[in-house]
Each structure stands twice: as structure tokens, then as C-alpha cells.
Amino acid sequence: MSKQDYIKNLKSDWWKDIDVRKSTYNSLKFMGLYYCNPSWLSKLTYKDDSEQNLIYNDLVSFLEKNKKNILNEIYCINRWYNSDEPHYHLYKNLHYKL
């Protein structure tokens, strides 16, 4: 957009032509891509490190229960690393089932 286009738009009611449904859908899609994780990662959230050394008490169990998801994440990281996408989180959300 040029400076002239910007000035022209300031003098018009451009917002009245926005498709609100489409805009809402696109903004939700944008939020999902940037701020969410695929569902298979939901169980990979580990305890908050504010609990300090207590978080290690069940680490082995956590890793054993989540072996499949951890392997999925490793696979995904490998595919992303060999791709042209600079952002891992975005790559993961675009290429793997949410």
C-alpha cells in the first residue's frame, strides 16, 4: 500500500466493506497457528519448574507414558529442520494434525 492509498483510505469508510465472518475466521485461524499446539502435544506439558527438584520425582514415568508423543515431536523437529520454514511452531501446526 502506498502513502497515497493510505491517505485515500483515511477519507473513506473502508471498514464497512469488511466481511466480518471471514475476518473472524481468519483471525481465529491465525491465533491457532501461532498460539496453539497439536492435540497430541497436550500431554507433553510437564510440571512447572517453580516446584524445583520435586518435578524430577516422576520424570521417568512421564517419559514412559509419553514415548509415542515424544517420538512424534522428534520426527516433526527432524522434518522441520530439513525444511525451508524458519519457524518450528508454525511448521508443526501447518503440517501436523491439530
N, CA, C and O atoms as a GROMACS GRO file, in nm:
protein
  392
    1MET      N    1   0.085  -0.117   0.000
    1MET     CA    2   0.000   0.000   0.000
    1MET      C    3   0.090   0.124   0.000
    1MET      O    4   0.184   0.134   0.078
    2SER      N    5   0.059   0.214  -0.087
    2SER     CA    6   0.137   0.337  -0.098
    2SER      C    7   0.085   0.441   0.001
    2SER      O    8  -0.021   0.426   0.062
    3LYS      N    9   0.161   0.545   0.013
    3LYS     CA   10   0.121   0.655   0.101
    3LYS      C   11  -0.010   0.717   0.052
    3LYS      O   12  -0.097   0.754   0.131
    4GLN      N   13  -0.023   0.728  -0.080
    4GLN     CA   14  -0.146   0.785  -0.138
    4GLN      C   15  -0.268   0.697  -0.109
    4GLN      O   16  -0.376   0.746  -0.079
    5ASP      N   17  -0.248   0.565  -0.119
    5ASP     CA   18  -0.357   0.472  -0.086
    5ASP      C   19  -0.398   0.486   0.059
    5ASP      O   20  -0.516   0.483   0.092
    6TYR      N   21  -0.300   0.499   0.144
    6TYR     CA   22  -0.327   0.514   0.287
    6TYR      C   23  -0.408   0.641   0.313
    6TYR      O   24  -0.508   0.637   0.386
    7ILE      N   25  -0.367   0.749   0.254
    7ILE     CA   26  -0.438   0.877   0.273
    7ILE      C   27  -0.580   0.867   0.216
    7ILE      O   28  -0.676   0.917   0.276
    8LYS      N   29  -0.594   0.803   0.101
    8LYS     CA   30  -0.726   0.783   0.040
    8LYS      C   31  -0.817   0.702   0.132
    8LYS      O   32  -0.934   0.735   0.150
    9ASN      N   33  -0.762   0.596   0.191
    9ASN     CA   34  -0.841   0.512   0.281
    9ASN      C   35  -0.882   0.586   0.408
    9ASN      O   36  -0.988   0.558   0.464
   10LEU      N   37  -0.801   0.679   0.453
   10LEU     CA   38  -0.837   0.758   0.571
   10LEU      C   39  -0.963   0.841   0.546
   10LEU      O   40  -1.037   0.873   0.640
   11LYS      N   41  -0.986   0.876   0.422
   11LYS     CA   42  -1.101   0.959   0.387
   11LYS      C   43  -1.225   0.877   0.351
   11LYS      O   44  -1.330   0.934   0.319
   12SER      N   45  -1.215   0.744   0.357
   12SER     CA   46  -1.329   0.660   0.318
   12SER      C   47  -1.375   0.572   0.436
   12SER      O   48  -1.309   0.565   0.539
   13ASP      N   49  -1.488   0.508   0.416
   13ASP     CA   50  -1.542   0.415   0.515
   13ASP      C   51  -1.504   0.272   0.476
   13ASP      O   52  -1.591   0.186   0.462
   14TRP      N   53  -1.377   0.245   0.459
   14TRP     CA   54  -1.326   0.116   0.410
   14TRP      C   55  -1.368  -0.001   0.498
   14TRP      O   56  -1.385  -0.112   0.448
   15TRP      N   57  -1.384   0.022   0.626
   15TRP     CA   58  -1.417  -0.086   0.719
   15TRP      C   59  -1.558  -0.142   0.699
   15TRP      O   60  -1.588  -0.252   0.744
   16LYS      N   61  -1.644  -0.066   0.633
   16LYS     CA   62  -1.780  -0.112   0.609
   16LYS      C   63  -1.786  -0.226   0.508
   16LYS      O   64  -1.884  -0.300   0.500
   17ASP      N   65  -1.679  -0.241   0.429
   17ASP     CA   66  -1.675  -0.346   0.326
   17ASP      C   67  -1.609  -0.475   0.376
   17ASP      O   68  -1.594  -0.569   0.299
   18ILE      N   69  -1.571  -0.479   0.501
   18ILE     CA   70  -1.505  -0.598   0.555
   18ILE      C   71  -1.608  -0.708   0.580
   18ILE      O   72  -1.713  -0.684   0.640
   19ASP      N   73  -1.577  -0.826   0.534
   19ASP     CA   74  -1.661  -0.944   0.561
   19ASP      C   75  -1.626  -0.990   0.703
   19ASP      O   76  -1.522  -1.053   0.725
   20VAL      N   77  -1.712  -0.961   0.798
   20VAL     CA   78  -1.685  -0.987   0.939
   20VAL      C   79  -1.669  -1.137   0.966
   20VAL      O   80  -1.581  -1.176   1.042
   21ARG      N   81  -1.751  -1.218   0.907
   21ARG     CA   82  -1.740  -1.364   0.927
   21ARG      C   83  -1.605  -1.416   0.879
   21ARG      O   84  -1.537  -1.491   0.949
   22LYS      N   85  -1.567  -1.375   0.760
   22LYS     CA   86  -1.439  -1.419   0.703
   22LYS      C   87  -1.323  -1.365   0.785
   22LYS      O   88  -1.226  -1.437   0.810
   23SER      N   89  -1.332  -1.242   0.827
   23SER     CA   90  -1.226  -1.181   0.908
   23SER      C   91  -1.213  -1.251   1.043
   23SER      O   92  -1.102  -1.273   1.091
   24THR      N   93  -1.326  -1.285   1.103
   24THR     CA   94  -1.326  -1.357   1.230
   24THR      C   95  -1.263  -1.494   1.213
   24THR      O   96  -1.180  -1.535   1.294
   25TYR      N   97  -1.302  -1.565   1.108
   25TYR     CA   98  -1.246  -1.697   1.081
   25TYR      C   99  -1.094  -1.689   1.061
   25TYR      O  100  -1.020  -1.768   1.118
   26ASN      N  101  -1.050  -1.593   0.981
   26ASN     CA  102  -0.907  -1.579   0.956
   26ASN      C  103  -0.829  -1.543   1.082
   26ASN      O  104  -0.717  -1.590   1.101
   27SER      N  105  -0.886  -1.461   1.168
   27SER     CA  106  -0.816  -1.425   1.291
   27SER      C  107  -0.808  -1.543   1.387
   27SER      O  108  -0.708  -1.560   1.456
   28LEU      N  109  -0.913  -1.625   1.393
   28LEU     CA  110  -0.909  -1.745   1.476
   28LEU      C  111  -0.807  -1.846   1.422
   28LEU      O  112  -0.736  -1.911   1.499
   29LYS      N  113  -0.802  -1.858   1.292
   29LYS     CA  114  -0.704  -1.947   1.229
   29LYS      C  115  -0.562  -1.898   1.260
   29LYS      O  116  -0.475  -1.979   1.292
   30PHE      N  117  -0.540  -1.769   1.250
   30PHE     CA  118  -0.411  -1.710   1.281
   30PHE      C  119  -0.371  -1.738   1.427
   30PHE      O  120  -0.258  -1.779   1.455
   31MET      N  121  -0.464  -1.717   1.518
   31MET     CA  122  -0.437  -1.743   1.661
   31MET      C  123  -0.401  -1.889   1.683
   31MET      O  124  -0.308  -1.921   1.757
   32GLY      N  125  -0.475  -1.978   1.620
   32GLY     CA  126  -0.450  -2.120   1.635
   32GLY      C  127  -0.312  -2.160   1.586
   32GLY      O  128  -0.243  -2.239   1.651
   33LEU      N  129  -0.271  -2.105   1.473
   33LEU     CA  130  -0.140  -2.140   1.417
   33LEU      C  131  -0.026  -2.090   1.504
   33LEU      O  132   0.075  -2.158   1.519
   34TYR      N  133  -0.043  -1.973   1.561
   34TYR     CA  134   0.067  -1.913   1.635
   34TYR      C  135   0.067  -1.943   1.784
   34TYR      O  136   0.172  -1.940   1.848
   35TYR      N  137  -0.050  -1.972   1.840
   35TYR     CA  138  -0.055  -1.984   1.986
   35TYR      C  139  -0.100  -2.120   2.039
   35TYR      O  140  -0.100  -2.142   2.160
   36CYS      N  141  -0.136  -2.210   1.951
   36CYS     CA  142  -0.185  -2.341   1.995
   36CYS      C  143  -0.086  -2.451   1.960
   36CYS      O  144   0.012  -2.428   1.889
   37ASN      N  145  -0.113  -2.568   2.011
   37ASN     CA  146  -0.033  -2.686   1.981
   37ASN      C  147  -0.123  -2.794   1.924
   37ASN      O  148  -0.242  -2.796   1.952
   38PRO      N  149  -0.066  -2.885   1.846
   38PRO     CA  150  -0.145  -3.001   1.804
   38PRO      C  151  -0.194  -3.078   1.927
   38PRO      O  152  -0.128  -3.078   2.031
   39SER      N  153  -0.308  -3.143   1.915
   39SER     CA  154  -0.366  -3.213   2.030
   39SER      C  155  -0.273  -3.319   2.088
   39SER      O  156  -0.276  -3.345   2.208
   40TRP      N  157  -0.191  -3.382   2.003
   40TRP     CA  158  -0.103  -3.487   2.052
   40TRP      C  159   0.006  -3.434   2.145
   40TRP      O  160   0.076  -3.512   2.209
   41LEU      N  161   0.021  -3.302   2.152
   41LEU     CA  162   0.119  -3.244   2.244
   41LEU      C  163   0.059  -3.206   2.379
   41LEU      O  164   0.131  -3.163   2.469
   42SER      N  165  -0.071  -3.220   2.394
   42SER     CA  166  -0.137  -3.175   2.516
   42SER      C  167  -0.085  -3.245   2.642
   42SER      O  168  -0.083  -3.186   2.750
   43LYS      N  169  -0.042  -3.371   2.627
   43LYS     CA  170   0.008  -3.444   2.744
   43LYS      C  171   0.158  -3.426   2.764
   43LYS      O  172   0.215  -3.482   2.858
   44LEU      N  173   0.221  -3.349   2.678
   44LEU     CA  174   0.365  -3.328   2.691
   44LEU      C  175   0.401  -3.205   2.773
   44LEU      O  176   0.517  -3.167   2.782
   45THR      N  177   0.302  -3.144   2.831
   45THR     CA  178   0.330  -3.030   2.918
   45THR      C  179   0.371  -3.084   3.054
   45THR      O  180   0.295  -3.154   3.121
   46TYR      N  181   0.492  -3.051   3.093
   46TYR     CA  182   0.544  -3.103   3.218
   46TYR      C  183   0.522  -3.002   3.329
   46TYR      O  184   0.480  -2.889   3.305
   47LYS      N  185   0.548  -3.044   3.449
   47LYS     CA  186   0.527  -2.959   3.567
   47LYS      C  187   0.607  -2.829   3.559
   47LYS      O  188   0.711  -2.821   3.495
   48ASP      N  189   0.554  -2.731   3.625
   48ASP     CA  190   0.620  -2.601   3.632
   48ASP      C  191   0.750  -2.612   3.712
   48ASP      O  192   0.754  -2.676   3.817
   49ASP      N  193   0.854  -2.550   3.662
   49ASP     CA  194   0.983  -2.561   3.730
   49ASP      C  195   0.989  -2.482   3.862
   49ASP      O  196   1.092  -2.484   3.930
   50SER      N  197   0.881  -2.415   3.896
   50SER     CA  198   0.877  -2.348   4.027
   50SER      C  199   0.875  -2.450   4.140
   50SER      O  200   0.904  -2.418   4.255
   51GLU      N  201   0.839  -2.575   4.106
   51GLU     CA  202   0.840  -2.682   4.206
   51GLU      C  203   0.981  -2.737   4.230
   51GLU      O  204   1.003  -2.826   4.312
   52GLN      N  205   1.073  -2.682   4.156
   52GLN     CA  206   1.215  -2.714   4.166
   52GLN      C  207   1.242  -2.864   4.158
   52GLN      O  208   1.193  -2.928   4.066
   53ASN      N  209   1.317  -2.921   4.249
   53ASN     CA  210   1.360  -3.061   4.239
   53ASN      C  211   1.244  -3.161   4.244
   53ASN      O  212   1.261  -3.275   4.200
   54LEU      N  213   1.129  -3.122   4.295
   54LEU     CA  214   1.015  -3.214   4.301
   54LEU      C  215   0.967  -3.256   4.163
   54LEU      O  216   0.905  -3.362   4.148
   55ILE      N  217   0.993  -3.176   4.063
   55ILE     CA  218   0.946  -3.211   3.928
   55ILE      C  219   1.015  -3.336   3.875
   55ILE      O  220   0.964  -3.399   3.782
   56TYR      N  221   1.128  -3.372   3.931
   56TYR     CA  222   1.201  -3.489   3.882
   56TYR      C  223   1.152  -3.621   3.942
   56TYR      O  224   1.191  -3.728   3.896
   57ASN      N  225   1.069  -3.613   4.043
   57ASN     CA  226   1.022  -3.735   4.109
   57ASN      C  227   0.949  -3.831   4.016
   57ASN      O  228   0.963  -3.953   4.030
   58ASP      N  229   0.873  -3.779   3.923
   58ASP     CA  230   0.800  -3.868   3.831
   58ASP      C  231   0.842  -3.848   3.686
   58ASP      O  232   0.764  -3.877   3.595
   59LEU      N  233   0.962  -3.801   3.664
   59LEU     CA  234   1.010  -3.778   3.528
   59LEU      C  235   1.015  -3.906   3.446
   59LEU      O  236   0.972  -3.907   3.330
   60VAL      N  237   1.065  -4.013   3.502
   60VAL     CA  238   1.074  -4.141   3.429
   60VAL      C  239   0.934  -4.187   3.387
   60VAL      O  240   0.915  -4.230   3.273
   61SER      N  241   0.840  -4.179   3.476
   61SER     CA  242   0.702  -4.219   3.446
   61SER      C  243   0.645  -4.130   3.335
   61SER      O  244   0.580  -4.180   3.242
   62PHE      N  245   0.667  -4.002   3.346
   62PHE     CA  246   0.620  -3.908   3.245
   62PHE      C  247   0.677  -3.943   3.108
   62PHE      O  248   0.603  -3.945   3.009
   63LEU      N  249   0.805  -3.971   3.100
   63LEU     CA  250   0.869  -4.005   2.973
   63LEU      C  251   0.816  -4.137   2.918
   63LEU      O  252   0.795  -4.150   2.797
   64GLU      N  253   0.795  -4.234   3.004
   64GLU     CA  254   0.743  -4.364   2.959
   64GLU      C  255   0.600  -4.352   2.906
   64GLU      O  256   0.567  -4.412   2.804
   65LYS      N  257   0.517  -4.275   2.975
   65LYS     CA  258   0.377  -4.258   2.933
   65LYS      C  259   0.366  -4.181   2.802
   65LYS      O  260   0.268  -4.197   2.728
   66ASN      N  261   0.464  -4.099   2.773
   66ASN     CA  262   0.456  -4.011   2.656
   66ASN      C  263   0.554  -4.047   2.545
   66ASN      O  264   0.588  -3.964   2.461
   67LYS      N  265   0.600  -4.170   2.546
   67LYS     CA  266   0.700  -4.211   2.449
   67LYS      C  267   0.656  -4.185   2.305
   67LYS      O  268   0.733  -4.132   2.225
   68LYS      N  269   0.533  -4.223   2.272
   68LYS     CA  270   0.483  -4.204   2.136
   68LYS      C  271   0.482  -4.056   2.098
   68LYS      O  272   0.524  -4.019   1.988
   69ASN      N  273   0.433  -3.971   2.188
   69ASN     CA  274   0.427  -3.828   2.159
   69ASN      C  275   0.566  -3.766   2.149
   69ASN      O  276   0.589  -3.676   2.068
   70ILE      N  277   0.658  -3.813   2.230
   70ILE     CA  278   0.795  -3.763   2.224
   70ILE      C  279   0.859  -3.802   2.090
   70ILE      O  280   0.930  -3.722   2.029
   71LEU      N  281   0.834  -3.924   2.046
   71LEU     CA  282   0.886  -3.967   1.917
   71LEU      C  283   0.823  -3.887   1.802
   71LEU      O  284   0.891  -3.854   1.705
   72ASN      N  285   0.694  -3.856   1.814
   72ASN     CA  286   0.629  -3.771   1.714
   72ASN      C  287   0.695  -3.634   1.709
   72ASN      O  288   0.719  -3.579   1.602
   73GLU      N  289   0.725  -3.580   1.825
   73GLU     CA  290   0.788  -3.448   1.831
   73GLU      C  291   0.929  -3.453   1.770
   73GLU      O  292   0.967  -3.362   1.696
   74ILE      N  293   1.003  -3.556   1.798
   74ILE     CA  294   1.137  -3.571   1.740
   74ILE      C  295   1.128  -3.580   1.588
   74ILE      O  296   1.205  -3.517   1.516
   75TYR      N  297   1.033  -3.660   1.540
   75TYR     CA  298   1.012  -3.674   1.396
   75TYR      C  299   0.977  -3.539   1.333
   75TYR      O  300   1.030  -3.503   1.228
   76CYS      N  301   0.889  -3.467   1.398
   76CYS     CA  302   0.846  -3.336   1.349
   76CYS      C  303   0.963  -3.238   1.346
   76CYS      O  304   0.978  -3.162   1.250
   77ILE      N  305   1.044  -3.238   1.450
   77ILE     CA  306   1.162  -3.150   1.454
   77ILE      C  307   1.256  -3.184   1.340
   77ILE      O  308   1.310  -3.094   1.274
   78ASN      N  309   1.277  -3.311   1.316
   78ASN     CA  310   1.365  -3.354   1.208
   78ASN      C  311   1.313  -3.306   1.072
   78ASN      O  312   1.390  -3.256   0.989
   79ARG      N  313   1.184  -3.323   1.049
   79ARG     CA  314   1.124  -3.278   0.922
   79ARG      C  315   1.136  -3.127   0.907
   79ARG      O  316   1.167  -3.077   0.799
   80TRP      N  317   1.110  -3.054   1.015
   80TRP     CA  318   1.120  -2.908   1.011
   80TRP      C  319   1.264  -2.865   0.984
   80TRP      O  320   1.288  -2.774   0.903
   81TYR      N  321   1.358  -2.928   1.049
   81TYR     CA  322   1.499  -2.893   1.034
   81TYR      C  323   1.542  -2.905   0.888
   81TYR      O  324   1.626  -2.828   0.840
   82ASN      N  325   1.486  -3.000   0.817
   82ASN     CA  326   1.521  -3.022   0.677
   82ASN      C  327   1.429  -2.947   0.580
   82ASN      O  328   1.432  -2.971   0.460
   83SER      N  329   1.347  -2.858   0.634
   83SER     CA  330   1.255  -2.780   0.550
   83SER      C  331   1.309  -2.638   0.532
   83SER      O  332   1.416  -2.604   0.583
   84ASP      N  333   1.234  -2.559   0.460
   84ASP     CA  334   1.271  -2.418   0.440
   84ASP      C  335   1.200  -2.325   0.537
   84ASP      O  336   1.222  -2.204   0.534
   85GLU      N  337   1.116  -2.380   0.622
   85GLU     CA  338   1.038  -2.299   0.717
   85GLU      C  339   1.128  -2.255   0.832
   85GLU      O  340   1.187  -2.341   0.899
   86PRO      N  341   1.140  -2.124   0.858
   86PRO     CA  342   1.227  -2.078   0.967
   86PRO      C  343   1.166  -2.094   1.107
   86PRO      O  344   1.239  -2.092   1.206
   87HIS      N  345   1.034  -2.109   1.117
   87HIS     CA  346   0.968  -2.112   1.247
   87HIS      C  347   0.912  -2.251   1.277
   87HIS      O  348   0.820  -2.298   1.209
   88TYR      N  349   0.966  -2.314   1.377
   88TYR     CA  350   0.925  -2.451   1.409
   88TYR      C  351   0.778  -2.461   1.448
   88TYR      O  352   0.706  -2.546   1.396
   89HIS      N  353   0.733  -2.376   1.537
   89HIS     CA  354   0.595  -2.384   1.585
   89HIS      C  355   0.496  -2.372   1.470
   89HIS      O  356   0.399  -2.448   1.463
   90LEU      N  357   0.519  -2.278   1.382
   90LEU     CA  358   0.431  -2.260   1.267
   90LEU      C  359   0.436  -2.382   1.175
   90LEU      O  360   0.333  -2.429   1.128
   91TYR      N  361   0.556  -2.434   1.150
   91TYR     CA  362   0.571  -2.553   1.067
   91TYR      C  363   0.491  -2.670   1.126
   91TYR      O  364   0.417  -2.738   1.054
   92LYS      N  365   0.506  -2.690   1.254
   92LYS     CA  366   0.438  -2.802   1.321
   92LYS      C  367   0.286  -2.789   1.306
   92LYS      O  368   0.218  -2.887   1.276
   93ASN      N  369   0.235  -2.671   1.328
   93ASN     CA  370   0.089  -2.653   1.322
   93ASN      C  371   0.034  -2.657   1.180
   93ASN      O  372  -0.083  -2.690   1.161
   94LEU      N  373   0.115  -2.625   1.080
   94LEU     CA  374   0.070  -2.632   0.942
   94LEU      C  375   0.079  -2.773   0.884
   94LEU      O  376   0.002  -2.808   0.795
   95HIS      N  377   0.172  -2.852   0.934
   95HIS     CA  378   0.198  -2.983   0.872
   95HIS      C  379   0.151  -3.104   0.952
   95HIS      O  380   0.153  -3.215   0.900
   96TYR      N  381   0.109  -3.085   1.073
   96TYR     CA  382   0.069  -3.199   1.155
   96TYR      C  383  -0.071  -3.179   1.210
   96TYR      O  384  -0.110  -3.068   1.247
   97LYS      N  385  -0.144  -3.287   1.215
   97LYS     CA  386  -0.284  -3.283   1.259
   97LYS      C  387  -0.297  -3.215   1.395
   97LYS      O  388  -0.230  -3.252   1.492
   98LEU      N  389  -0.383  -3.115   1.399
   98LEU     CA  390  -0.407  -3.044   1.524
   98LEU      C  391  -0.503  -3.123   1.607
   98LEU      O  392  -0.537  -3.081   1.718
   0.00000   0.00000   0.00000
